[in-house]
Amino acid sequence: MDKKKFDVITFGRSSIDLYSQNIGAPFSEIKGFDAFVGGSPLNIAVGCARLGVNASLLTAVGNDKVGDFILDFLNEEGVNTQFIPVKNGTRSSAVVLGIEPPDKFPLVYYRDNAADSQVDIDDVDKARIPEHKILLINGTALNVEPTRSATFYATEIANKNKVDVVLDLDFRADQWHDYRAFGLTVRAILPRVKIAIGTEEEILAATMSHASQVTIKDQQISAPEIKGDISASIKQLLASGIETLIVKQGEKGATIYHKDGVAQQVDGFPVEVLNVLGAGDAFASGFLYGILQGWDLWKACRMGNASGAQLVTKKGCANFMPTLKESMRFIAEKGGF
């Protein structure tokens, strides 16, 4: 693995993110928005790059000014954009987000005819996946064709070329025609995955049997309430063939579940929360940094917790990912690893 040219390639969504400038204001009373960039795979690639990781992004943009906005930002951040195609006849996607701490973070997706959903098998062939150490795939990229089959194809290439596959479950309920289709598709790809990462809600979504288990309040698409038996769901996912399941638990940190069922808690870092949107992506970038350093899972998760804790104090995501220097100082100030 250490002879690979690139460290990590993330695959999936990208967007312009319009964040409310009016912290605490109900969505209907927002007076203005700040323009950032987003999408979980994009956020993770930027977070990795800020930590010094050689990161590539496989997504797509439309032939429009929003696409230029996204690509300009990525290039300034040092993310490798050479594998990002421009899809004529499609649109770069957008997300509008409200910030109502401590517990309301509504968001609205504008993804009709989204360019990143048009990433296809030919694009995967051009992305030089065998030259990367880690392929990070994303649950939302499995919701429609051709990006669904492109994701499966990417994992096939990765498995054949000793590229570790990490899955960010990323359940975005309104992006699926049937909530249960998320779990069916995720379970089909899990045998190709080494490490899966998700919240408790996402793990329940990956195993749900009835759509009635899902409740979305205040248009919090990224944080639905999902009923179910979390212990049984974790056991089911571990039986799929993955080596490790990482359960993100917000301020509590994360829990590592090993293939043999042994669990290991990794405490979080206490901070005052402003905005939880994107915290899981920050976790993933810190975690991947640790894995690429050869750290054990516990220390890698601790690094992920540090990235997530710093980001929840900010009013955006990719634009506010911590640098390596900032994370190491933060960890030192909080008592170290």
Phi, psi and omega in degrees: 000331186285355179265000180292148182285320183247158179277302188216146171235126177256148191227121174148220191295152167212151184196166163270132181250124179255106184264137178305135173276350186253085182300126178093347182285138172303150187305318184290350181251010180293134183259339181196164183227147170265138181265113175240190173241161183197199189100126188308310181297324176295313180303317182293320178297317179294317178301319178296314182299321180293338177271001177098008180278141176280095191249137174246154175235129171252104176216195172213153176233160175279169177275070186211172184293331177294321176300318177299319180300314181294313183294320179300317180297313182299318180295321178294330181276353179084015175282138179287114184255008187293345181259011183264110179278155170262123184258103177298143179084002177242177178237141166295139188272168183220153176224137176247130190230137173257155180232105180232073181296151011266352192221013177234118180223071182291151176212149181235123179270140170241090188233014175298131180058037183294131181300320185290344175280353181259007174298129186236185184298322178298321178296321178296318179300328182277351188275359174053046181302322179300342181271004178254155178275325183226136169252120175257119177255167192226135184301321182294333178292351180268002191280333182217164171271150007269359185291337178295306181292330176296323178292315177300318180296319179300320179291327177297315178298317182298313181299324181286340187241022175056041173258122181293135179255125176244131180252123169266111188302315169047062178281115176243097195306318186283002178265007182239140179290336179212124182308324184292338179295331177301308182295318180302317183286318179299316181295333179288331183265344184303324179299345178265001189254139176270313182231130174247142181234133177191165172280170177300321180296320180292325178291321175295321179297326182289349183233008187292151179247343180228133180297337180293350178288344186260132173230127177249121180248140175056031180052039175272078187297327183276355181219064178287159171270130182228124180276148177159179180260101187296325180296318179293322180294317178299316180299320181295317180292321179296332180283354184281346180120351178290153179277324188215141173239124178256121179256114179280135185229031176060229184296341179282347180103232183208158174237133177265124175249119180273165184302327181278004177094351180290134180251147182222117181277138176236111186294150176272183178248120182291129177214167174273124188274130172256315189208117184274348185296124180091357182297322179294327178290321176298318176304312184299321181293318178294320178298314180296322176304313181298317179299319181291338175279353182085014179289163174284168185299322181298312181292324178296319177293324178298319176296319177298317178300322180295318179295317180295318181296321179292322185289328182291353175268000183250167183258020177203192184239270187307319184293347186239014179300140182287149172278171179297318180298317180295319181293318180294322177294318179300313181296319180297318181292336181264012176104003177088180181297000000 
